[in-house]
């Protein structure tokens, strides 16, 4: 299928086939896609938690407003942000840039100083919102890649983050959950799978200025 055909094929899967599972290759593609997602300044203040444990998935259903996709799915992906972001994270990022690109300090330091100051001067709420924005970018990228790879997914905001954090012990990793993405393969009796996609005409959502 073409890219557009893949996007037409995808939908928010309401019922997964709980007997079909992603291959290791398919899962690796999703993990790599997450890692290569664009992020502001290249900072990557997000992490992906991959769950393939039916007991844990079942436990999380109760904290997902009883949405059964959480346990039916082959894997449950949880997109997290850092619980705290500090200038040390910016310093670590620039150290990585220097290591990979061998960029001299004379070039890195002005941008490094700017970003460290920006983080230090931002409120906790501002930093949290900025990190959440990066999580949504990653979600969109994962959904597109999944569609191209013919992997079904269901993006979810409808869950109780504090409970997920508790069950997954995320605080230990300086993380808190933001978004959930069950992935797998649609069930044949999912009532949504053959319904036409409801979208406005492209001309109604695109403004062209020449």
N, C-alpha and C positions, 0 to 999 in steps of 0.2 A: 504494500500500500504506500501511497505518497504520504508526506507529512500531514497534509490537510485531511486526507482520508483517515489517517490514524486519529486525528483530533475529532473527527466526526464519529469514529468508532467508540471512543472512550465515553464513559458516563460515570456518575457517582454510584458505584456498585452497591446495591442494597442487600444482595445475598450472594455470598461466596460459596463455591464448591469446596467443602471442607476436606475433600479427599485428594485435592490437587495442590501440589507444592512447587514453589519456585526452585529452579535448579541453582546450584552454587554459582554458575556463570551469570544467570539472570540477577541474582542477589548482588553479585559483585558489580554488575553494571549500575545498579541503583546506588550502591555505596560510592562508586567512583563519580557518578553524576552529582551526588550530593557534595562531594569534595570539590568538584570543579564548578559548582555554582558560583556565580558572581556575588560579591559582597562589597559593601561600601568600604573604600580604602584597602580592600583585600584582606581585611582583618579576620574574617571568619569567626565571629563571636558566637557560633552555634555548633551544636553537635547532634549527631543522629544516634538514637538508641534503637537497636534492632532486636526484636523479641520473637523468638520461636520457641515458646514454652506454653503449652495449652493451659497448664494450671495457672500461670500468671495471667495469660490472656483472659481466662474465665474470671479471674478475680477482678480484672479491670473492667469487665462488662458493667458491673454495678456502679462503677464510677464514670460510665460513659452513657448514662441515661438509658441503660439496657439495650444499647445498639449491638446486635448480635454479630455484626461484621467484625468486631474486635476479636472474637474468638474463632469465627469461621475462617478468617483470612489465613493464608499461608504464613505470613509474617506481619507483625505489627510494628510500624515505624513511628517513633516518637521524636519529633523535632524539638530540641531544647535550646535555650539560651543560657548564658552564664548567669549565675545568681548575682555575681558582682563583676564589674568590669573596671579595671584600674589602669593607670599609666604603665604598670609593669607588663600588661598585655600588649600595649603598643610597643614597648621596648623589645619584648620577645618577638613580635612580628618583624621589626626591623633587623633584628639579629638573624632571623630566617632569610630575609631578603639578602642580607650581606653574604650569608653562607651559600645561598643558591646562585645568586647573580654576581657575587664578588664586587658589589657596588661599593665604591669608596665612601667613607664617612662624610667627606666634604659634600657629596651629593645628597646623602641620606639625612644628614643632621637637621637641615632646615625643616623638612617635612616631618621628621621625627619629633622635633621640638613643638611644632604646630599641633600635631595630633595628641601628644601627651598633655599639652596645655588644654586642648579642647576637652579631653576626657576629665581632667582635674577640675575644670570649671563648669562641667555639666552636672545637673542634679541626677540623683538615682533614677527618678522617673523618666527623665530625658534619655538616659542611657538605656533603660529598659525598653522604652518605645523604639529607640533606634535598633536595638538587637531584635526586637519582635519583627520589625520591618525586614530584616535580613532573613528571618525564619520564613516569612511569606514568599520571599524570592525563591528560597530553596524548595518550598512546597510546589510552586508553579513549575520549577524546573523538573522536579521528580515526577510530577504528573505527566508532563510532556514526554519525558524519556520513557516512562512506563507505557504510555500509549503507543509510542513508536515500537517498543519491544513487545507489544501485545500482552502487557501485564495489566490486570484490572486494579483499580484503586478507588478509595472513597475518602476524600479529604474531610476531616472532622475538626470542628471547633467545639462541638458539643460534648464536653467531658469536664471533669473536675480536676484541674491541674494539681491542686494541693494533695489530693488523694493519689494521683499518679506518682507525684514526687515521693510520697510516703511509701507506696508499694514498691517502687523501683529504687528507693534509697538514693534519690538523685542529689540530695543536699551534700552527701559525702563526696560527690564529684563536682561541686560548685555549679550545679545545673538546676534548672526548673523547666518543666514541660510547657510548651506553647501550642503545638499542633500535633494531631494524630493522623496517620495515614495507613490504614489497613491495605495490604496488597496481596494479590493472589489471582484467582480466576473465577469469573462469574459463574453462578449456578444456572443451569438450563431453565429452571423455573423462577428465576428472578423476573418479576413482572415488569421491571424497568428496562430490561435489556433490548427489547425490540421496539420500544416507543421512539417515535421521531424526536430528534433533538429540537428543543424550543430555543430559538435565537432570533434576535432582530436581523433585518437585512444588513449585510456588511456596510452598505452605503449609509445606513442610519447610525452607525457607531464609529465611522471613520470620517474625519474632516480633513479634506485635502486642501492644502494651500500651496499654490505654485507662484 
